[in-house]
Amino acid sequence: MGSAGTDGAGRSQSKGLGAVPPWAVHEGELDVSALERTESLFALSDGRVGVRGSLDEGSPCGSPGTYLSGAYELWPMTYPEYSYGYPQVQERLVAVPDPTLVELFVGAERFDVRTGQLHEHERTLDLRAGTLRREVEWTSPDGARVRVRSERVVPLQRPGLLAVDYRVSPVGEAREVEVRSAVVCSAQLHEPVVEPVARGGSVRQRTDGSALAVAAVVDHDVTGPADTEVRTHGTADRLVTVARARLAPGEELRVVKLVALGWSAQVDREALLEQLRTGLTEGLRDGWEHLAAEQRAVLDDFWEHADVRVDGDEELQQAVRFALFHVFQAAAQATDRGIPAKGLTGTGYDGHTFWDTEVFVMPMLNHVWPQAALEALRWRHAMLPAARERARELGLAGATFPWRTITGRESSGYWPAGTAAVHLNADIADAAVRHVHATGDEDAARDLVADLVLETARTWVVLGREDEQGRFHVDGVTGPDEYSALVDDNAYTNLMAQANLRAAVDLAGRFPERARALGVTDEEVAGWTRLADAVHVPRDPATGMPTQDEGCTQRKRWDFEGTSGEQYPLADHFPYFSLYRRQVAKQADLVLALHLRPEAFTAEEKRAAFEYYEELTVRDSSLSASVQAVVAAEVGHLGLAADYAHEAAFVDLHDLRGKTRDGLHIASLAGAWQSLVAGYGGMRDADGRLAFAPRLPEGLRGLCFRTRHRGSCLEVSIARDGEGDGEEAEGGDGGGGGQRATYTVVSGGPVSTSHHGEGFTVEPGSPCTFAVPELQPLPRPSQPAGCDPREVRSRAR
């Protein structure tokens, strides 16, 4: 799997891959210099344990690691000049004992891809099986040739379990082989206790400041010739099980390794060990074949609802499935724990959870795997005590959630992009409301959503102010665009606050007992209604166009022509003081408001604002491309939407940001789904009702996706005339370049929806097909010099 290049049309293509497999990511030639990146791409996770895709033998390596969600350490945060309200400590994800090491010795030679002769080396991340496979044929420096096949799985239905199937056989003549399977203690943890027993044992360590006990228990199932020797021993830093045999041609030594990992408070360490042993025993009893079949069944269920089928772009097809797979891995078992920005694929952002989860990941989960979205809400709800305490510390009411965290404690010491980014509170409330709209889960609305929405609504009363004309303003905040910090009336923040307040009024009326339990009064609800109706949205004084914040269009524009490509990201090469005083956007901000709060703008305002901010947005954040893709499609720039959709989908496969080595960009991967479903599919889900405005960009022959909605599953298929099943389209003359959309209820009851504004109901067994309206071509908006998405992709590594 090489770096990305471009074809003559400027489209990205992967070098060294050959035909693009639709259900796998395949590495046909080992590139030792790219191991950090492939360790991220080939990472496996179940949302609780994450294992980077390192080589079995441990070296060479990039940045190998095994992580447990919520296993963190506390680090003191020091400031040259401390001020009240700054966080005192930071939480950081730590590596736990590494259970992946399996070393092979052929005679006296240790298997190493850098020595001897490597005849074959292939690795495949199988997106349907949910495993990482490796096939190797190697001749040692002294001429012994062997074949190795290994496969890893982190079972999505068995939190904390890892299984490895490792097989070695000689090629040509008999050979002495030895497999050493180890669990290696973490250098980031303390006081290792290694206890070998029979064919496995346990490893225990602890954190310091966070007072956690971390443990791994391991066992092996070894099959081979009758005289195969198996023994286990421990050293100061590792537990090793050795299997040795002399293999004749046609014989095989197979070592199946099962490991259970977990953490608990130190006082519960004995109970932790017992719990892990139980899970390990069950996994060993069931065996590799059962675990592999179970993993396939889980993913079959996921893909039944989540798959997005792309006709006409093989690379995009692979990329969107890769994206969906990794988002699912990040969220599958993230019960009572957050979904980090990198999942458990690396240590980028120190393992913290941000607003990414609510704005980018949950919309996808709501419609393809809603139980995972519900667990994300449960985790935020569990953080309410800490959020209330933080609000009191900052002199606010209700609850104020941390910008970045693992346990609910604020771990950002940068004030403008942390404490001042108060839109996070409204983002959480919005995600909670959207989950109820998508699922109809009234229990969640009462038990989780009401608390989150009512408590966050209270913060806006203190944060904002009313002017003499009765307009409501929120001053001195940072919106999604962190290059415009501490501004007045950030439009996104104000509109999300408005939605937060209105949702609080609704929920207080629907669940009066819950509201009374939180101390909500009639006067408070009346105040929320008044403030929501009075929210101010800034506009350009000359054109009346909605703007990102008050007065922003009067600032001097950034000198894009004088900025070289090597000077991006701008924050790495220019002081924030310079960025704050210029018209330049790190990422979609007002454009995100156009997507999430569309009722606040006319169609003409959306197009004008989108085109204006296209000239200012440099996308120094991976969060931007998917939002720009969705809005570009809505306002009629389909070609640009396609370019942004590709950027979101290929952010890691083509390492577009040069940071995949630190872990995958989970929000951007979820954004790839949004780019296709909300962009090309035009899906919107406001107020509990689905709406669609589908339209295919040039080059695509078809698109098909499914969405779960209130107990039903609806399939939307978009195709060009002459493609697909040949059904006649209703209501039109085959416009939109000869496209049609078909809506089919796959399961559940009828679904009421709309197609380009025309309402209808899809009954089970009665698909509805409509023509796609003609789209009038528009001039393509320009981007800052060097920031055209086609140029960005052409520079991919």
VENMO-V699222 format. One record per backbone hydrogen bond with DSSP energy under -1.0 kcal/mol. NH is the residue of the N-H (numbers start at 1). CO is the residue of the C=O. Records with the same first field share a line. If there is no record, write none. Layout:
BEGIN
NH=CO + CO
END
This chain:
BEGIN
2=15
5=13
7=11
10=7
13=5
15=3
25=125
27=123
34=31
35=32
38=34
39=35
40=36
41=37
42=38
43=40
44=51
46=49
50=67
51=44
52=65
53=39
54=52
58=55
67=50
69=48
71=68
72=70
73=92
75=90
77=88
86=83
90=75
92=73
93=350
94=71
96=66
98=184
102=56
103=180
105=178
106=109
107=176
109=106
111=104
115=112
117=139
119=137
120=137
122=135
123=27
124=133
125=25
126=131
127=23
130=126
132=152
133=124
134=150
135=122
136=148
137=120
138=146
139=117
140=144
143=140
146=138
147=169
148=136
149=167
150=134
151=165
152=132
153=163
158=155
161=158
162=259
163=153
164=257
165=151
166=255
167=149
168=253
169=147
171=145
175=247
177=245
178=105
179=243
180=103
181=241
182=101
183=239
184=98
185=237
189=186
190=206
193=204
195=202
197=200
200=197
201=218
202=195
203=216
204=193
205=214
206=190
207=212
213=264
214=205
215=262
216=203
217=260
218=201
219=258
221=256
223=254
228=225
229=244
231=242
233=240
235=238
239=183
240=233
241=181
242=231
243=179
244=229
245=177
247=175
251=248
253=168
254=223
255=166
256=221
257=164
258=219
259=162
260=217
261=160
262=215
264=213
266=211
268=265
269=266
272=268
273=269
274=270
275=271
276=272
277=273
278=274
279=275
280=276
281=277
282=278
283=279
284=280
285=281
286=282
287=283
291=287
292=288
293=289
294=290
295=291
296=292
297=293
298=294
299=295
300=296
301=297
302=298
303=299
304=300
305=302
306=302
307=303
309=704
311=702
317=313
318=314
319=315
320=316
321=317
322=318
323=319
324=320
325=321
326=322
327=323
328=324
329=325
330=326
331=327
332=328
333=46
334=331
335=333
337=334
341=352
343=340
345=342
348=662
350=347
351=348
352=349
353=405
359=355
360=356
361=356
362=357
365=361
366=362
368=364
369=365
372=369
374=370
375=371
376=372
377=373
378=374
379=375
380=376
381=377
382=378
384=381
387=383
388=384
389=385
390=386
391=387
392=388
393=389
394=390
395=392
396=391
399=455
400=387
405=353
411=404
418=415
420=415
421=418
422=420
424=421
425=422
427=423
428=424
429=425
430=426
431=427
432=428
433=429
434=430
435=431
436=432
437=433
438=434
439=435
440=436
442=440
445=441
446=442
447=443
448=444
449=444
450=445
452=448
453=449
454=450
455=451
456=452
457=453
458=454
459=456
463=459
464=460
465=473
467=471
470=467
472=534
473=465
477=487
478=420
482=480
484=481
487=477
489=474
491=548
494=490
495=491
496=492
497=493
498=494
499=495
500=496
501=497
502=498
503=499
504=500
505=501
506=502
507=503
508=504
509=505
510=506
511=507
515=511
516=512
517=513
518=514
519=516
520=515
525=521
526=522
527=523
528=524
529=525
530=526
531=527
532=528
533=529
536=472
540=545
544=540
547=538
550=488
552=549
554=551
555=552
558=583
560=558
563=560
567=564
568=565
572=569
573=570
574=570
578=575
579=575
580=576
582=579
583=556
584=582
585=616
593=589
594=590
595=591
596=592
597=593
600=597
601=598
606=602
607=603
608=604
609=605
610=606
611=607
612=608
613=609
614=610
617=613
618=585
620=586
624=621
628=624
629=625
630=626
631=627
632=628
633=629
634=630
635=631
637=632
641=637
642=638
643=639
644=640
645=641
646=642
647=643
648=644
649=645
650=646
654=650
656=651
658=655
662=659
663=660
666=341 + 664
669=665
670=666
671=667
672=668
674=670
675=671
676=672
677=673
678=674
679=674
680=675
681=676
683=677
684=691
689=686
691=684
692=754
695=680
700=697
701=311
702=311
703=718
704=309
705=716
707=714
708=367
709=712
710=438
712=709
713=747
714=707
715=744
716=705
717=742
718=703
719=740
720=701
721=738
723=720
730=769
739=735
740=719
741=770
742=717
743=768
744=715
746=713
747=713
751=762
753=760
755=758
756=692
758=755
760=753
762=751
766=763
768=743
770=741
771=730
772=739
787=784
792=788
793=789
794=790
795=791
796=793
END
